[in-house]
Amino acid sequence: MAGFVDEAQLHVKAGDGGAGSVSFRREAHVPRGGPDGGDGGKGGDVWLVASRDVASLLSFRDHPHRKAGSGTHGAGRARHGRNGADMVVKVPEGTVVKDLQGTVVADLVLEGDRWLAAEGGRGGKGNARFLSNRRRAPSFAEQGEAGEEHWFNLELKLMADVALVGFPNAGKSTLISRISAAKPKIADYPFTTLEPHLGVVRYDDAEFVVADVPGLIEGASEGKGLGHRFLRHVERARVLVVLLDLTGDVAEQERVLLHELGNYRPELLERPRIRVGSKADAAPDPAALAAFGGLCISAVVGEGLTELLQRLTELVATARAVLPAPEQYVVHRPEPEGVLVERGPDGAFVVKGRPAERAVAVSDITNAQALAYVQGRLKRLGVDRALARAGAREGDTVHIAGFTFEYEPD
């Protein structure tokens, strides 16, 4: 049986752009036809889309690679290449996307949220696009731009209205199996639940989602055991049920659980929560039930479940009114703009910025016409001025998009 996976890596590769064509009209009675090379097609993008069709990140565990289609090359007679097909990658609601340094770049919270994970390369321009009064017969075209390629870490934070929080073997799995259609594995030993389960609860006219979060242990907030992996599934819950085993030391259980929640995310202690004693049928001393001072239930025999569902329905309704679900996802990755000049380890000047890098990367600089075009393009982008401000002198080495040039001021 396939397991639940809440952490995975994803490699995305956008499609490459198609190359532009170098072509001239060749028709009867037209000995000197003009350029008619078509443009290359754009490479496909890779999109991450939050979907209810997937419940975990299982599909990425053994097959992390996703690739979009590449654009086709342009051709003569002004025939443009076809664009590459986009790749749409479905991920569960609540998926957090991080780069390899751990920075959050996107948070796909709700059904339909989309994020551009890798942008396809632009198609190269055909030689017909370089026709001008000074350049009557352009003999060059652009190559297609390479599509973006990235590795990401994916983490899933369950989207639930209620999270059941308790020690291992506190009765969470039994409870969720009684109040919903979820069927977690249940046994009488610690750490039965090694993965979270979601159950849909329907009571009267209300419907809400409950998460059975694997049992917490002391030190979970510092990462002991699988603490961080378990605790992150509590983050999005609107209501917390602190489930305390009445056959054990209730006060110590509650102290540890609240400490771990607050140590992991202090704001979790401000969430609406209900204190529930479990295994009331097995409590050794009936007086302990009266001294508990909270709601006592027995999921095995069904005792107290109706009152619990009533309380949860009220708390969820109030929490939904106060804390509505986020309306959109968050993108944290800024797009670089303009031209930036830095000093490399070898003392050479490195020009960064997509427009400048693209102008060099997609052009055949061994062609005299293409080289002249690139020089003019870089000047219009302000690369010459940026190099001068950075202190470049005649003869200095300049790197742009993997190519090396010798700086010559105007």
N, C-alpha and C positions, 0 to 999 in steps of 0.2 A: 504494500500500500504506500502510495506517495506521501511524503511528509510535508509539514508546513515549513516554509523557508522564509525568513524575514530579513536576511542579509545576503547580498549577492554583488558580484561585479558585472559591469556591462561595458563592452567595447563597441563603439559606434563608428562607422565609416560612411561618410556621405559620398555620393557619386562624384566622379571627376567630370569636368566639363569637356565637351567635344572640341576638337581643333577647328579653327577657321580654315577656309580653303583659299588657295592661290589659283585663280583661273581667269582667263580672258575670253571674251566672246570670239567665237570662230564660226563665222557665217559666210556664205557666198556673197561676193561683192562688198564685204566688210573686211578689208585686209588688216586694219588696225582697230579691232574691237576693244572696247574698254574693259576694265576689270569686272568680273561678275562672280567672284568667290563668295559663297554663303557662310553664315556664322555657324559655329558649333552649338549644340544644344547644352542647356544647363544640366548639371548633375543633380540627382535627387537629394532631398533633405531627409534627415532622420528626426522623427518627432516622437516624443514620449507622451502618451495619452493615458490619463487615469480612467480606468474602466471597471465596472462591476462584474465583468465577465471573467476576471482573474482574481483569485483570493490570496495568492502568495507569490513569492519571487522564485518559485520552483523552476520555472522554465529557463531561468538564467544560470542555474547552478552548474549544469554540465555543458550548456551551449550559450556562452555569454556574448557571442558576436552577432551584430546586426549591421547589414550593409544595404545602402540604397543603390539604385541603378545609375549608371553613368550616361551622360549625354552622348549622342552620336556626332560624327564629324560633319562639317558643312561640305558642300559640293558645288561644282560649277553651275552656271545658269541661275545663280542666286538661290540655290536650294539650301535651306537651313537645316541643321541637324535636329533630331528629336530630343526633347528634354528627357532626362532619366526619371524613372518612377520613384516617388517618395517611399520611404519605409516608415510605417506607423507601428510603434512598439507599445503594446498595451501593458500597463502596470497597474497594480491595485490602488484603490483610493488610499490616500495617506502615505504615499511613497515619497521619501526624502532623497534627493539626489545630491551627492557630494563629489567634489573632485578628489584626486588622490592625496591632496594635502589636508583633507578633512573639511574644507570650506563648503558650506551649503550653497548650491547654485540654483536649486529649484525645489519647491515643495508642492507636490501635486495632491491637493486635498480632496477635491470633489470630482464626481463623474464628469468627464468631458474636458477637464483641465488639460491644456496642451503646452508643451515646452519644446523649443527647437534645440535638440541636443547636438546636432552637427549640420552645418549648412553646406549644401552642394556647391561645387566649384562652378564658376561662371564659364559659359562657353566662349571660346576665342572668336574674335572678329575676323571675318573674311577680308580679303584684300579690297573688295569693293567699298568697305567702310573707310578706307584710308585715301580714297580719291580726293584730290584737292587741286586748286589752280597751279600750285607749285609741284604737285606730285601727280602727274597725269597717268602714270603706269606703275602703281605700287606693286612691287614684286615680293611682298611679305604679308603674312597673316599671323594672328596670335594663336598660340597653343591654348588648349583648355586649362583652366585652373584646377588644381587638385582639390578634392573635397576635404572638409575637416575630418579629423580623426581624433578620438578621445577615449580614455578609460574613465569610468565613473564607478563610485561605490553607491549601491542602492540600499536603503534601509526602510523597512515598513513599520509604520506606527498605526496600529489598528484604530479604525474609526468606530467608536462605540459610545453609547449614551451612558452606560453604567460599567464600571470595572470592579470585579470582585478581587479584593486584596486580602491575602492571608498567608499564614505559614503553610509549608507543604503538609498535605494530608489534613487540611482544616475543613474539607468538605465542599470546596468550590466546584469541583467537577460534578459531584452528586447534585448540588443545588442547580447548576445551569442545565443539567439533564432533566430535572423535574419541572422547571419553569419555561423551558424552550424545547425546540426540536433538536438541539445539539446533542451529539452522542460522543462525548469524550471518553477516553479510557479511564476506568475507575477501578482502583484496587487499594487495599489497606496497607500501603507502605509509602514512605516519603518519596517525593519527586515523581509521583505517577504522571503528573502533567509536565511534559518537557516542551510543550508548545502551546500557544494560546488558542482558545476556541471562541468563536462567536456564536451567539444564539439570539434569535428574534423572539421577543416576548410579546404576546398579545393579551391584554387584560382590559375587559370592557371594550371601549372604543379606542383604546390607546395601543400604540405599537412602539417598541423601542428595542435597541440592540444592547445585549449584555456580553461583556468579554470575560472569559475565565482566564485570568492571567496566572502563569506558573507561580508557584509559591515563592515568597521572598524569604531570605535568611538574613541574619544579622551581618552587616558589612556589604550588603548588596549594592548600596549607593556608591561604595568605593570600587565596585566591580568584582566583588568576591563571588565566586561561582559564576553564574550567568546573570548577575545582578542587573547590569546596564541593559542587556538584551531584554530582560523581563520588564524592567521599570519603564522603558520607553513606550510600552503599550498602554500605560496608564495616562500618558501625557494628554491625549485628546479626549479622555472621558469627561463627561459633564458632571457625573455623580460617582462617588466612591462608596462601595460597601466594604467596610472593614469587618471581615469575618473572623471571629475569635472562637477557638475550640474550647468548649466548656469542660472538656475532660482534662484540660491542662491549666497552666497558670495564665489566666486571662489578662491580668494586669501587666505581666511581663510581655505577653504577646502584643498587646496594644502599644506599649511603650516602644518596643523595637520597630513595629510596623510604621508608626507615625514618625519615628526618628529617621528611618530609611527614606520615607516619602519626602520629608522636609529637607533632608540632606541632599537628595537628588534634585528636587525642584521645590524650593520653598513655597511657590504659589500653589502647589498641590494641596497644602494644608488649608487653603482658603476655599477649596471646592466644597460644594455641598456633600456631606457624607452621612452615612447611617451606620451605627454600631450594632452589629448583629452577632448573637451567640449561636453557634452551630452545635449539632449533636446533642440537643436537649434530651433526647431519649436515653443517651448513655451517660449523662452527668452523674457522677458518683453521689452527690449530695443534693437533694431537692432544695435545701436552703440556699445552695449556691445560685440557683436560678432566680430566686427572689432578690439575692444580693447583687446580681449582675446589673440590674437597673436599666436594661435595654431590651430589645426585641430578641426573644429566644425562639429558635426554630429547630426542626428536625426534618431535613430533606428526605430522609429514608421513609418516615411514616407520614410526611406531609403536614406536620404540625407547624403552625405559624406562617405558612407560605402565602395565604390569602392576605393577611395583614402586611406582610413584606411587600407584596406586589402593589397593594394600595399605596403604601408609603413611597415606593419607587416611582410609581406613576405620577404622583404629585410632585416629587422632587424633580423628575425629568422635565415635566411640563413647565415648572418654574425656571429651571436652568435653561431650557431652550428659549424662553422668552427673554431672559437676561443675557445669555451668551449664545447668540445665533451662530450657526456654522459659518466659517469664512466664505466669502462670496467668490474669491478668486485665489489662484495660486500665487506664490511669490517667486520672482526670479532675482537672484542675487549677483549674477555675473554681468558686470558692466562691459559694454563694447568699447574697445579702444578707438580713439579718434585722432585724426591729424597725423603729423610726422614727428617722430622722436629720434634724437641722435644720442647714442651712448658710446662710451669708450669700452672696447673689448679687452679681454685679458692680455692680448698681444699689443695693446696700445693703439690699435686701429679704430676707426670710427665705424659704428654699426648703425645703420639707418633702419628704424622700425616704423611700422604703420602699414596697414593692409593696402591702401592705394599705391604707395610707392613700391612695396614688395611685389604686388601683382603686376605693375607695369614692367618690372624686370623679368619676373618669373615666366610670364606667358609670351615673351618676345624672343625672337631669334636674333640675338645681338651680334651674331657673326655676319648678318646681312647689313650692309652699310645704310640702306634706307631705314631698316627697322631700328638700328642703333641711333640714328638721328631722331627718329620719332620718340624713342625712349628718353633721350636727353631732353627733348622739348617737354615731354610729359612730366619728368621729374622737376624740371624748372618751374613749370606751372603749379606743381604741388608744393613748392617752397622748399625743396630739398637743398638747393644751393644755399639759400639764406640760412637754413637750419644748421648746415655744416659750418658756414662762416661764423655763426654765433657760437658754435661749440668750439671754435678755435682751430679749425682745419686749415692747413697751409698747403701750398702747392707741392705735390708729390706724396702727400699722405695717403695711406691705404684706407679705402672705404669698402665696407661689406654691405651688400643689399641682397636679401633673399638667396644667400648662398653663392652669389657672384662677387668677385673682387674687382674694384676699379681703382684708378689713381686719380686723386682729386686735382682738378684744374679749375682755379677760380676764373670767373668771367673777366 
